[in-house]
């Protein structure tokens, strides 16, 4: 199966590949981040994306019965029904931008969650939870910090975002959308196309919680306290998942790839072992044929590899030096 690699891999790397394949066979029956999640409650489907060590929904949550809002008192209520707003009271808006939820509603009227790893399912599907402030911060730091993270997280182009949609590359695959929000003061809706605002599970007082805020005119992201009666978007985060970036780990190398699945450019962050000056990043097909081979320099990271020319499907990637082969990771290329 890996005939094209037989002259470059050591006995240790052959064992690595064998373990990887055994694990991959076992994982086929389990949810892998990058698969599509089907919400058993209403049948809606959500693509998923692994960013670092987190698995996010790639779309805003859209669960619940729509209620209208025209005035300050048109609040979502504590009953047995999940309620949502659709921007402008148009049901079709929820199909694109997802629902807008008051903080109390999406938390199912439970307490604040400020742990480093969230545990509040709220209105998310089973096995998923509302991200805490700390988990949002982990995402922001992973993609470069507050001043540039917005560009990495926003959907590119101006189909949904207003121009100029500054800095938007969507390099992470997060595909953040500008769903606007519902005002608490008069019950109306505003800023569709301008802003995407996302609740965290972390409250800071009886009336305010932390939200993260994407803008059409800036490549950064804001972290702000806001009133819990406003209606914002929600992205859910997976509790436990099998990451297609981290199926098998071996000694010697550290490297990460994102987004995965990937459409256009694959980003690589890597660190070669001490004393190693260079190596190669290699992408092979499922038969072991080398498709891409890019030289790595110890001091050069991160790196962007264009994969738009590759056919959709499953590939493997790894780092190779004169003496070693690294962890083998799975890549899904989509169109």
C-alpha positions in Angstrom: 0.0 0.0 0.0 2.8 2.4 0.8 5.2 1.1 -1.9 6.4 4.5 -2.9 7.6 5.1 0.6 9.4 1.9 1.3 12.8 3.3 0.6 12.5 6.2 3.0 10.7 5.0 6.1 12.5 3.2 9.0 11.2 0.3 11.0 9.9 2.7 13.6 8.0 4.7 11.0 6.5 1.4 9.6 5.2 0.6 13.0 3.8 4.2 13.2 1.9 3.6 9.9 0.6 0.3 11.0 -0.8 1.7 14.3 -2.3 4.6 12.4 -4.1 2.3 10.0 -5.4 0.1 12.8 -6.6 3.2 14.7 -8.2 4.6 11.5 -10.1 1.4 11.0 -11.4 1.6 14.6 -12.4 5.2 14.2 -14.6 4.8 11.2 -17.5 3.9 13.4 -17.1 7.0 15.6 -17.7 10.7 15.1 -14.6 12.4 13.7 -14.4 16.2 13.7 -14.9 17.2 10.0 -17.9 14.9 9.6 -21.3 16.5 9.3 -23.3 16.5 12.5 -27.0 15.8 12.2 -29.0 17.2 15.1 -31.4 14.4 16.1 -33.9 16.9 17.4 -34.9 18.4 14.1 -32.7 16.7 11.5 -30.7 19.9 10.7 -27.1 19.3 9.5 -24.0 21.1 10.6 -20.6 20.8 9.1 -17.8 20.7 11.7 -14.3 22.0 11.7 -11.2 21.3 13.8 -9.2 24.3 14.8 -6.3 23.5 17.0 -7.6 21.1 19.7 -11.2 22.3 19.4 -14.0 21.0 17.2 -16.5 23.7 16.2 -19.8 23.8 14.3 -19.1 25.5 11.0 -22.6 27.1 11.0 -24.6 29.0 13.5 -27.0 27.0 15.6 -30.6 27.1 14.3 -32.8 25.2 16.7 -36.2 26.1 18.1 -39.5 27.7 17.4 -39.4 31.2 16.0 -41.1 33.9 18.0 -41.5 37.5 16.8 -40.0 40.6 18.4 -41.4 44.1 17.9 -41.1 45.5 21.4 -38.9 45.3 24.5 -41.2 42.8 26.2 -41.0 40.2 23.4 -38.6 38.1 25.3 -37.9 34.4 25.0 -39.4 32.5 28.0 -38.6 29.7 30.4 -40.8 27.0 29.2 -40.4 23.5 27.6 -39.8 25.0 24.1 -36.6 26.3 22.7 -37.4 29.7 21.3 -35.4 31.7 18.7 -35.6 35.0 16.9 -35.0 35.2 13.1 -33.6 38.5 12.0 -36.3 40.9 11.0 -38.9 38.3 11.9 -38.2 36.5 8.6 -37.9 32.7 9.0 -35.7 32.6 5.9 -33.0 34.6 7.8 -32.6 31.7 10.2 -31.8 29.3 7.3 -28.8 31.4 6.5 -27.6 33.0 9.7 -29.0 30.7 12.3 -31.2 31.7 15.2 -30.7 34.6 17.6 -30.9 33.8 21.3 -31.1 35.6 24.5 -28.4 34.4 26.9 -30.9 33.0 29.4 -32.6 31.0 26.7 -29.5 29.4 25.2 -28.3 28.5 28.7 -31.7 26.9 29.5 -31.9 29.3 32.4 -28.9 27.7 34.1 -25.9 29.3 35.8 -22.8 30.8 34.2 -20.0 28.6 33.1 -16.5 30.0 33.4 -14.4 26.8 33.3 -11.4 26.4 31.0 -13.4 23.6 29.4 -17.2 24.2 29.2 -19.8 21.7 30.5 -23.0 23.6 29.8 -25.0 21.9 27.0 -27.8 24.4 27.0 -29.6 24.3 23.7 -26.7 22.6 21.9 -27.1 19.0 20.6 -26.2 16.2 22.8 -22.4 15.9 23.0 -21.9 19.6 22.4 -21.8 22.6 24.7 -21.8 26.4 24.7 -18.2 27.6 24.6 -17.0 29.5 27.7 -15.1 32.7 27.6 -11.9 30.7 28.1 -12.7 28.5 25.2 -13.3 31.5 22.9 -10.0 32.9 24.1 -8.3 29.7 23.2 -9.6 30.0 19.7 -8.6 33.6 19.3 -5.1 33.0 20.6 -4.7 30.0 18.3 -5.4 31.9 15.2 -3.2 34.9 16.0 -4.8 37.1 18.7 -7.4 39.8 18.9 -6.0 42.0 16.2 -6.1 39.5 13.4 -8.4 36.6 14.5 -11.5 38.1 12.9 -10.1 37.9 9.4 -9.2 34.3 10.0 -12.7 33.5 11.3 -14.9 35.5 9.0 -16.5 34.0 5.8 -14.6 35.6 2.9 -16.2 37.8 0.3 -19.2 40.0 0.3 -22.1 37.6 -0.4 -23.2 37.8 3.3 -20.8 40.4 4.7 -21.0 44.1 3.7 -18.0 45.5 1.9 -15.1 45.8 2.5 -15.2 42.7 4.9 -11.7 43.8 5.9 -9.0 41.0 6.2 -11.5 38.2 5.8 -9.7 35.0 4.6 -11.6 32.3 6.5 -8.3 30.4 6.7 -9.6 28.5 9.7 -12.8 27.3 8.0 -14.9 28.7 10.9 -17.0 30.7 8.3 -18.2 33.4 10.7 -21.4 35.1 9.5 -22.8 38.6 10.1 -26.1 37.6 11.6 -26.7 41.0 13.3 -28.6 41.0 16.6 -31.8 41.7 18.4 -31.9 44.9 20.6 -33.0 44.6 24.2 -34.2 48.2 24.4 -36.9 48.2 21.7 -37.1 44.6 20.5 -35.9 45.4 16.9 -33.1 44.0 14.8 -30.0 45.6 13.4 -26.6 45.2 11.8 -27.3 42.3 9.5 -24.2 42.1 7.2 -22.2 44.4 9.5 -21.6 42.3 12.6 -21.6 38.7 13.9 -22.0 38.5 17.6 -21.6 35.2 19.5 -22.5 34.4 23.1 -20.2 32.6 25.5 -21.5 30.6 28.5 -19.7 33.0 30.8 -21.8 35.6 32.7 -20.1 38.4 34.6 -23.1 39.7 36.5 -26.8 39.1 36.9 -27.5 41.1 33.7 -24.4 40.7 31.5 -22.4 38.0 29.8 -19.3 37.8 27.5 -19.8 37.9 23.8 -17.4 37.8 20.9 -17.9 40.3 18.1 -16.8 40.2 14.4 -17.0 43.3 12.2 -17.2 44.0 8.5 -14.7 46.8 8.7 -12.0 45.3 10.8 -9.9 42.1 10.7 -9.8 41.8 14.5 -12.3 40.4 17.0 -13.7 42.1 20.1 -14.5 40.5 23.5 -17.2 42.5 25.2 -19.7 42.2 28.1 -23.3 42.7 26.9 -26.9 42.5 28.2 -28.3 39.0 28.5 -31.6 40.1 26.9 -30.0 40.9 23.6 -30.4 38.2 20.8 -27.0 36.9 19.5 -25.8 33.9 17.5 -24.4 30.7 18.9 -21.7 28.3 17.8 -21.5 25.0 19.7 -18.3 23.2 20.7 -17.8 19.5 20.8 -17.4 17.8 24.2 -15.2 14.9 23.1 -14.1 14.2 19.6 -11.6 12.3 17.5 -9.5 14.8 15.8 -8.5 14.0 12.2 -5.4 16.2 13.0 -4.3 14.1 15.9 -5.2 10.4 15.2 -1.8 9.2 16.2 1.1 10.9 17.9 4.7 9.9 17.9 7.9 11.3 19.3 10.2 13.8 17.7 8.0 16.2 15.8 5.3 18.6 16.7 3.1 19.8 13.8 -0.5 20.9 13.4 -2.7 21.5 10.3 -5.8 23.6 9.8 -8.4 24.0 8.6 -9.3 20.4 8.2 -11.4 19.7 6.1 -9.7 22.2 3.7 -10.8 23.8 0.4 -7.9 26.0 -0.8 -4.9 26.5 1.5 -3.7 24.2 4.2 -1.9 26.0 7.1 0.9 24.1 8.9 2.5 25.0 12.2 5.5 22.9 12.9 8.6 22.5 15.0 11.4 20.2 13.9 13.4 18.2 16.4 16.4 19.8 18.1 19.5 19.6 15.8 17.4 19.2 12.7 17.8 22.0 10.2 15.5 21.0 7.5 13.0 18.4 6.2 10.0 17.9 4.0 6.3 18.2 4.4 4.7 15.5 2.3 1.1 14.9 1.3 0.3 11.4 -0.1 -2.8 9.8 -1.4 -4.4 6.8 0.2 -2.1 4.5 -1.7 1.1 6.2 -0.5 1.9 8.0 -3.7 3.5 11.4 -2.9 1.4 14.2 -4.2 3.0 17.3 -2.6 6.5 17.6 -1.2 7.6 21.0 0.3 10.9 21.7 1.9 10.8 22.9 5.6 13.4 25.0 7.3 13.6 24.8 11.1 13.1 28.5 11.6 10.2 28.8 9.1 6.7 28.5 10.5 3.8 28.7 10.0 3.5 27.6 6.3 0.7 27.7 3.8 0.3 24.9 1.3 -2.1 25.5 -1.7 -4.3 22.4 -2.2 -7.0 23.8 -4.4 -5.6 21.8 -7.4 -6.0 18.4 -5.6 -9.1 16.3 -6.2 -11.5 16.1 -3.3 -10.9 13.1 -1.0 -8.8 11.7 1.7 -5.0 12.2 1.9 -2.3 11.7 4.5 0.5 14.1 5.5 3.7 13.9 7.5 7.1 15.4 8.0 10.2 13.6 6.7 13.8 14.3 7.5 16.9 12.2 6.6 16.5 10.1 9.7 12.9 10.2 10.8 9.3 10.2 9.7 6.8 12.1 11.9 3.2 11.5 13.0 1.0 10.7 10.0 -2.2 12.8 9.9 -5.3 12.6 7.8 -6.5 15.5 5.5 -9.9 15.8 4.0 -10.0 18.0 0.9 -13.5 19.3 -0.1 -14.9 21.5 -2.7 
